[in-house]
Amino acid sequence: MNHMRLRDEVGLQVRYADQTRYGSGVTGLVDALVARTCAPLIALARREGPARLVEGSAEFMPRMFAAQALGGLYSAPDVLREECLYPAAAQVTPTALVVRGLGPAGDGSLAVPLHGEAAELAAVVAALDRGCARPLGGLGARLWDALRAPAP
């Protein structure tokens, strides 16, 4: 009987669809907003030093906290919006399992769609980590077949 086990070098990542207004902890949308908004300040600090940020803070802060920038995250000064702090979990759903580190050089990857099978995910990964025969159906069988398929 054929058995498969995930190599130690293989990495797994779950990709999510995030329908929340501000993002959730698993998708990093707020992190991306902060990084994008602060990128000019970071570049300025690198170019001219942190003292320049202090000198220009009266100019920079209103722009940083404008409604279209970071200000949209706040319901009042110093008060983050509830939906920013506690995004609705039902609006963040797993959509794919991404397997990285495939192929002889370890630079290949594969995305296996999760058609509502997120509940199976932990059991499937645990079985493949231990080593297992081909599962009979569901996500386990689809992942097994995808990993066995020849690289394009």
N, C-alpha and C positions, 0 to 999 in steps of 0.2 A: 504494500500500500504506500502511495506517495505521501510524504509528510512535508510540511513547510514550517520554517521558523524564521522570524524576522531577524536579520543580522543586527548586531549591536550598533552599527554605523547608520542604520536606517532611522530617519526622523519622521515623526507623525505630527501633523498639525490639523486642527479642525477649522474649516472656513465657515463663517457665519453670515447670514443675512441679518442686517440690523435695521429695523424699521422705527427705532426710537428717534425722538427729536434731536437729542444731543449725543447719541452713541452710548455704548456700554463699555464695561471694563474689558470684555473679550474682543471688541473690534477696534478699540483705540481711536475712535473718531474725535473725542475731546482732545486726546494727546496730539493728534494731527492738527487740530485747530490751534492749539496753543503753540506748537512748533512753527506752524505757518505764520501765525500772527507775530510771534517773537523773533522770527528769523532776521528781520532787518536790524533789530536791537542787538542781537548776538553778533551779527556781522559788524555793526558799528563798534561794539565793545572790542572785538578782535582787532579792528583796524585802528581805532583811536584810543582804546583803553577804557576801563570801567568808569573812570572819572568823567568821561564825556557823557555817559548815561546819567550820572547824577546831575551834571550841569543842565542837561536837556530834559530832565524828567517832567517838568511842567508842560513841555511841548509834547512829549511822547505818551504820557499816561492817558490823557483824554482820547487819543487815537487808539491806544491799546484796549481801552474799555468802552469804546463806542459800541452801539447796539449790534452793528454788523461784524464786530470783532469779538472780544471776550465778554463784553457787556451783556450779550444775549444769554449768557450762562447764569446771570444774576437776576433775582426778583427784586432785590433792594441792595443798596451798598453793603458789602460784606455778607450777603446772604445768597448762597447758591440756590438755584431753583430745585424744588423737590425732584422733578423728573430728571434733573442732571445728577443728583446724588443717588437716586434710587430709580433707575430706568426700569420700565416694565419688562420683566423677564420673558413674558409670552411674546414680546415683539422682537426677540433675538433668537433665531433658530439656526441650528447647524445645517449647512447645506452640502458640505463635501468633506471628505477625509483626504488630506494631501499627504502622500508618501514621498519623502525625499531621500536621496542617497542611493538611488537604484542604478543598476548597470555596472559594468566592469570598472569604470572610473569613479563611480559614486556620484556622478553629476546629473543623473536622470531623476525625473519626478513623475508622479502620476496623481491625478485627482479623481477620486471615486465619489460620484454624487450620493448623497444620503437622502433617499426618497422617504423622509419621515422615519428613518430607522435609527435615529440617534440613541434610542434606548438599548439597542444591540451593540453599540460601539464598544463599550468597555469590555464586554464578554468576548467579542471578536478579537480585539487587540490582545487581550490576555491569552486567548487560545493560540494565536499566532506567535506570541512571545514565548510560550511554553513549547510550541511545536505541535501541530495537529494535522489530521487528515482533512481533505476538502470538506467543508461544511455542506450540508444538503441543500441549503437554500438561503435566501435573504442576503443581507449585506456581507456575511462571511463568505458565501459562495461567489458573489460578485467581486469582492476584493481578491480572493484566491485566484480567480480566473484572470483578473486584470494583472496581477503580479506574475502570473505564469505566461501571459501573452508575450510573444517576441516583440522586442523594441522595434518601432517603425524605422 
